[in-house]
């Protein structure tokens, strides 16, 4: 298999990156619609504001944020779909908006909600088109398809028309298409959407494997916190178009400052959850034992979902 | 474009063409029905004109010219037509363009292969219908025997198809600015149908319209390619070839300009 070309330049280098969308406001009701025939109100929304971000080659980062935070706009700018309004952006050493062949042949984008596969033909036919597009030698193509087919469990369905695949099967085939050319940089937007638990595990293992073996940089946007927990060494939280946190998961937990909890399970089936403060554990257990026959006791960390929810709620006002 | 890039594009084109033909094969009955409808308009025109001439009408062209023109017009119209605008506008509006913009390949290549593959398939279904149409009128058909004239015809067809495809890209790209380009597309199709000679041969239109008909572009998509087969004089032929080349060049430049400017406004709706 081909391995990506390496350079000392970071995979992603963004300085003061901003994106502003201009659109006409849609007035309410019939009267508003008629009024808009004569005069329309132009509105601007700053989706991304002054983003500074450096992603080194070989990193896996989670780009996270609530809906409408601006993370998809950031990914779109980084993959060359959108031209930034202001600021500097270099991805794999290129200006993405120029959409040059050397740039586009190094990246791959997985849109969880949008298909890259051709709908009316089989996955194998789509893979063949990508073989020509990315100039993959025939023997390497055969080996990679075999390997990805086995890893993703799609060997049996490679010749089935895509429209006849289930959502989970289609997502796995989408992954095979995205990884065929061994991208240097992978943008994965909700890559496990629609997959069952086992398939999710396969995808995460595959991402870790290509990151380890080929040094592929992965930018992950996902609302599935188990994806983030399993893959991302670093998370960047985007709220209101700004990066409000950049660090590892331990740092994020510390930032959220959520308490651990003691969970007591009684013989009669009751489960009680007590937030942990500065009380001595022994005293808590003694107190719990007095209210029933205790059969289990655990100290639990707050879930990443709770942590995210807390951090997202610290939303800055969008300008 | 370097030789290497041209070879790569050619390889992708062949792959996409194979795929498009596979898809078309799944919708073969739609294709036959559509081509049958394509033949109906020139057939009606042919019957009307021949009926009118039998009753004493004197058009400015001969019966042989008119018969040959109307037998050929459905094939030429099909081969030079383009239907990309609506699909392009939809992919801009709904963000489906994203899937193409992140690939190292021209976004328009898939539309070109869709056009070429459908034309190949349509030709296979249309030609037998044309032969059936031509049989009763074969004595009035005037087709050249010289291969050079047929090569010239193919050249004019290719340029006509390129020009119409560029117009389609221009109209479709307006979706970068406007939510709905259907009205513009409908107007363009109407103008093309009337001014290209697809409905009525340009040579039977009022003489006073002559100067306008000669400079407008649509005539170079249908009427002019047929004209190359119908023994035009050398001056008319060379003027026509120069005018057609100029329109194609202008259309290519305009399509590229609108596309590049439009991409800067693209918002890639959805994920």
Interface residues (C-beta under 8 A of the other chain):
Chain A: X21 X72 X76 X79 X80 X81 X82 X83 X99 X101 X104 X105 X107 X108 X109 X111 X112 X113 X114 X115 X116 X118 X120 X121 X125 X128 X129 X131 X132 X133 X134 X135 X189 X190
Chain B: X5 X8 X11 X12 X14 X15 X16 X18 X19 X22 X23 X26 X95 X96 X98 X99 X101 X102 X103 X104 X105 X263 X264 X266 X267 X268 X270 X271
